[in-house]
Amino acid sequence: MTDSPIFEYEILAPDPNDWAGRPITNGVVDDWTGTAHDLGRHILKRWQAEPPEEHADEGAVAVAVSGSNGAWAAIEDPTPAGAVEQALEVAIEAKLIADLAADRAGDQLAEAMRDACMWGGMSKNKVADRVARVMSRPTALKQLKGVWPADESYDFTVMGAITYDAGGGQTAVAACPACGAQEEHTVFGSPASEVRLICSSGHRVEMPAAVGRKLLMQLIEDPDTAINRFRPPAD
């Protein structure tokens, strides 16, 4: 047995400045077992028959209903639908519900793919092969862009000066505080831990942690592009 969806509704009154109507009140229904369309008719009929005193002078023009399961409806006439129209409404809501379920399943798959790559020891190519029945290889690899094994360490040597945004519109250069070197630094670390910058003499070069991690991520994802970005000009 599945739980009934929770429906939220909004009652709209005529508004000359808005063709869709002006919201005058809203509410939640958690015990409705029918369609969103039928709920909208039920609410609109009840409102038109016995409007709250504070809204007695306002005629409801429509009721918009949305369900936690993805169903949605906008009702302007409380008259019950005929069999054919009701079948259409059921089919519309079934598609909306299926679309939301598919979106949620896609999010769960994407999270499982990232976990498999980061924590399960699976390469991006292997993950892409495993999901081939439900996702194309290019799409799978795109989903995994920026994801790396959490416990794997990397090191890249960048020959040119590493510049970065220091905030306030200022650009800074990563320079060794011990020897002053501004080129030929090694970026070392893991995406899940500390990223260090070491000069060619073995000294620690200070730079903001977020900048170091972003640089390492760029180097892992596309080392040629990232390294060429900091390559010194040819003589």
Secondary structure, DSSP 8 states (H G I E B T S, - for coil): ------EEEEEEE--TT-TT-EEEEEEEESS--S-HHHHHHHHHHHHHHS--GGGTTS---EEEEEETTS-EEEES--S---HHHHHHHHHHHHHHHHHHHHHHHHHHHHHHHHHHHHTS---HHHHHHHTTTTS-HHHHHHHTTT---TT--EEEEE-S--EEEEETTEEEE---TTT---SSEEEEE-TTS-EEEE-TTS-EE---HHHHHHHHHHHHH-HHHHHHHT-----
